[in-house]
Amino acid sequence: MCDQDHFEEDRQKYESLGLVTRKQFGVLLGAGVAMMLPQVANAVTVAESDVTVTTPDGAADCYFVHPATGTAPGVLIWPDIFGLRPAFRTMGKRLAQSGYSVLVVNPFYRLKKAPTADAGSATPIQDLMPLARSLNETTQMTDAKSFIGWLDGQKSVAANRKMGTQGYCMGGPMAFRTAAAVPDRVGAVASFHGGGLVTPGPDSPHLEAAKSKAEFLIAIAENDDARSPNDKTALKDTFAKANLPAEIEVYKGTAHGWCPPDSRVYNEPQAEKAWSRLLVLYGKALS
């Protein structure tokens, strides 16, 4: 589900090539340290709060941030295996400043409230695998319906515009399944270094997503592509057959996990490129 146990070897490789700096790998990894991102041009004023979303399995602790006035398209963010933490709050707030009503969820709420990774993105992956293994196709589909339904109940969410969803690492398949779970509401899906988008079974996330009505942005890490070179072809063929627009790209010089700013393999130039493509997708599909 998550390939971030390759982080250290990837850090050494990409640092030696001069593609990222040691500062980008190691600065501010603690779970309690907010991460800095480039400022949003013409940022709108936002309101933010910690919220609880009721699901069939319990109460999910989440972070909700949205423009302080008016309505905006809803966006559901699925974090990576390190969960809801300062870096993802920062990313959610940045998106809200760009004009979206954003819900960032704790996917592990059944077992533990956020923060679920004791040392943030420096937490050993093996410590988090029990949390990841507690989730499956059924829980993802159920949660997707609950989270999208909650967003639809918020005054700041535009009822007459489609919603977006985006996922990182293990959140990639969750974003795909969100589109399948609520096809009439989700108009755009983005996956950043998604793990397990293509699997052998008939319930593969990419096959389920192909049943939706969404547009897709799929940003693949270079080392993920090296390990699974056929995935991008499967994704392209599947979405083309379903007649769904899909931008699928391998981001050169990136390692799995390069987008969150607290990642040990954070690649700011490529993360900013991916972010800009996200805004293009949402601007087109959620208008």
C-alpha positions in Angstrom: 0.0 0.0 0.0 2.9 2.4 0.7 6.3 2.3 -0.7 7.9 4.9 1.5 10.2 2.4 3.2 12.4 3.2 0.1 12.8 6.8 1.3 16.4 6.5 2.6 17.8 4.9 -0.5 15.9 7.3 -2.6 17.1 10.3 -0.5 20.7 9.3 -1.0 20.3 8.7 -4.7 18.5 11.9 -5.6 20.6 14.1 -3.3 23.8 12.6 -5.0 22.4 13.6 -8.4 21.8 17.1 -7.2 18.0 16.9 -7.8 17.1 17.9 -4.3 19.1 19.3 -1.4 19.6 17.9 2.1 17.6 20.8 3.4 14.6 19.7 1.4 14.9 16.2 2.8 15.4 16.9 6.5 14.1 20.3 7.5 11.2 20.3 10.0 10.2 16.7 10.1 8.5 16.8 13.5 4.8 16.1 13.8 4.2 19.4 15.5 6.1 21.7 13.1 4.0 23.5 10.5 5.5 23.5 7.0 6.0 26.5 4.8 4.7 26.6 1.2 4.8 29.3 -1.4 2.2 32.0 -0.9 -1.0 31.9 -2.9 -1.4 34.8 -5.3 -4.6 36.8 -4.6 -5.3 34.5 -1.7 -8.8 34.7 -0.2 -9.4 35.0 3.5 -10.3 31.6 5.0 -12.0 30.2 8.0 -10.7 27.0 9.6 -11.8 24.5 12.2 -11.4 21.0 13.6 -14.6 19.1 12.9 -16.1 15.6 13.5 -17.7 13.7 10.7 -20.1 10.9 11.7 -19.7 7.7 9.6 -21.4 4.3 10.0 -18.2 3.2 11.8 -17.8 6.1 14.3 -16.6 9.7 14.4 -13.9 10.9 12.1 -11.7 13.8 13.3 -11.0 16.1 10.3 -9.8 19.6 9.4 -12.1 21.9 7.5 -11.0 25.1 5.9 -12.9 27.3 3.4 -13.3 30.8 2.1 -14.6 33.0 4.8 -17.5 34.3 2.6 -19.6 32.9 -0.2 -19.6 29.3 -1.5 -16.9 27.3 -3.2 -16.5 23.8 -4.7 -15.8 21.1 -2.1 -12.6 19.1 -2.1 -11.9 16.0 -0.1 -8.2 15.3 0.7 -6.9 11.8 1.6 -3.5 12.0 3.3 -0.6 9.6 2.9 0.2 6.9 5.5 1.5 9.5 7.9 -2.0 10.8 8.2 -3.6 14.2 9.2 -0.8 16.4 10.4 0.5 20.0 10.1 1.8 19.5 6.6 -1.6 18.5 5.3 -3.4 21.2 7.2 -1.0 23.7 5.5 -1.8 22.1 2.1 -5.5 22.2 2.8 -5.4 25.8 3.8 -3.4 26.7 0.7 -6.1 25.1 -1.5 -8.8 27.0 0.4 -7.0 30.2 -0.2 -7.2 29.4 -3.9 -11.0 29.2 -3.6 -12.1 25.8 -2.4 -13.9 24.4 0.6 -11.5 21.7 1.8 -12.0 18.7 4.1 -8.7 16.9 5.2 -9.5 13.7 6.9 -8.0 11.3 9.3 -8.5 7.9 7.5 -7.4 6.0 10.6 -10.1 7.4 12.9 -11.4 4.0 13.7 -8.3 3.2 15.7 -6.7 6.5 16.6 -7.3 10.2 16.6 -4.8 12.4 14.7 -1.9 12.8 14.9 -1.6 9.1 14.1 2.1 9.1 13.3 4.0 9.9 16.5 7.0 11.5 14.8 5.2 12.8 11.7 6.8 11.8 8.4 9.9 10.6 10.3 7.8 7.8 11.8 9.0 4.3 10.7 6.7 2.9 8.1 6.4 -0.5 9.9 4.9 1.3 12.9 2.1 2.5 10.7 1.3 -0.6 8.8 -1.3 -1.9 11.3 -3.2 1.4 10.7 -3.0 1.0 7.0 -4.1 -2.6 7.0 -7.2 -1.7 8.9 -8.6 -0.1 5.7 -10.0 -1.9 2.7 -12.3 -1.3 -0.3 -15.4 -1.4 1.9 -14.2 1.1 4.4 -12.9 3.4 1.7 -16.2 3.5 -0.2 -18.2 3.9 3.0 -16.0 6.7 4.2 -16.1 8.5 0.9 -19.8 8.6 0.9 -19.8 10.0 4.5 -17.2 12.6 3.8 -18.8 13.8 0.6 -22.2 13.8 2.2 -20.8 15.9 5.1 -19.3 18.4 2.6 -22.6 18.7 0.9 -24.2 19.8 4.2 -21.9 22.8 4.6 -23.1 26.3 3.8 -19.6 27.1 2.3 -19.8 24.3 -0.3 -21.4 25.2 -3.6 -24.3 22.8 -4.2 -24.4 23.6 -8.0 -20.7 22.7 -8.7 -18.9 19.3 -8.8 -16.5 18.4 -6.1 -12.8 17.3 -6.3 -10.9 14.7 -4.4 -7.1 14.2 -4.1 -5.0 11.5 -2.5 -1.3 11.0 -1.7 0.4 7.6 -1.4 -2.3 5.3 0.0 -4.7 8.1 -0.4 -4.5 7.8 -4.2 -6.6 4.7 -4.4 -9.0 6.3 -1.9 -9.5 9.2 -4.2 -10.1 6.9 -7.1 -12.8 5.0 -5.1 -14.4 8.2 -3.9 -15.2 9.0 -7.6 -16.7 5.5 -7.9 -18.7 5.8 -4.7 -20.2 9.2 -5.5 -20.0 9.5 -9.3 -22.7 12.2 -9.5 -20.8 14.6 -7.2 -17.2 14.1 -7.9 -16.0 15.8 -11.1 -12.2 15.7 -10.6 -9.7 13.3 -9.1 -6.0 13.8 -8.4 -3.5 11.2 -7.3 0.1 12.1 -6.3 2.5 9.2 -6.0 -0.5 7.0 -5.4 0.4 3.5 -4.2 -1.7 0.6 -5.5 -3.7 2.4 -8.2 -3.4 -0.7 -10.4 -3.9 -4.1 -9.0 -4.6 -7.5 -10.6 -8.1 -8.0 -9.2 -11.5 -6.9 -10.6 -11.8 -4.4 -7.8 -8.6 -2.5 -8.7 -9.0 1.2 -7.9 -8.3 2.2 -11.5 -11.1 -0.1 -12.8 -13.5 1.3 -10.2 -12.6 4.9 -11.0 -13.3 4.2 -14.7 -16.9 3.8 -13.8 -17.1 7.4 -12.6 -17.8 10.7 -14.5 -14.6 12.5 -13.4 -11.5 14.0 -15.0 -8.2 12.8 -13.7 -4.7 14.0 -12.8 -2.2 11.2 -12.0 1.3 12.3 -11.0 3.7 9.3 -10.8 7.0 9.3 -9.0 10.0 8.3 -11.2 11.0 5.5 -8.8 7.5 4.1 -8.7 7.4 4.0 -12.4 10.7 2.2 -12.5 9.3 -0.5 -10.2 5.9 -0.8 -12.0 6.5 0.5 -15.5 3.3 -1.0 -16.9 1.0 0.9 -14.5 0.9 4.1 -16.5 0.0 2.2 -19.7 -2.8 0.4 -17.8 -4.1 3.8 -16.5 -4.0 5.4 -19.9 -5.7 2.5 -21.7 -8.4 2.2 -19.0 -9.4 5.8 -18.9 -9.2 6.2 -22.7 -11.6 3.2 -23.1 -13.9 4.8 -20.6 -13.7 8.1 -22.4 -12.6 9.9 -19.3 -10.0 12.8 -19.6 -6.8 11.8 -17.8 -3.5 13.6 -17.5 -0.9 10.9 -16.6 2.7 11.9 -16.1 5.9 10.5 -14.6 7.6 13.3 -12.8 11.3 13.1 -13.5 13.7 13.2 -10.6 11.1 12.3 -8.0 10.9 9.6 -5.4 7.7 8.2 -3.8 6.3 10.8 -1.5 7.7 13.9 -3.1 4.7 16.2 -2.7 4.0 16.8 1.0 6.4 19.5 2.3 7.4 17.5 5.4 8.4 14.5 3.3 12.0 13.3 3.5 12.0 13.2 -0.3 10.2 16.5 -0.8 11.0 17.9 -4.3 9.8 21.5 -4.2 10.0 22.3 -8.0 8.2 19.2 -9.0 5.7 19.5 -6.1 4.9 23.0 -7.3 4.4 21.7 -10.9 2.0 19.1 -9.6 0.2 21.7 -7.6 -0.2 24.0 -10.6 -1.6 21.1 -12.6 -4.1 20.4 -9.8 -5.4 24.0 -9.9 -5.8 23.7 -13.7 -7.7 20.5 -13.3 -10.0 21.9 -10.6 -10.5 25.2 -12.5 -11.7 23.2 -15.5 -13.6 20.4 -14.0 -15.3 22.1 -11.0 -16.3 25.4 -12.8 
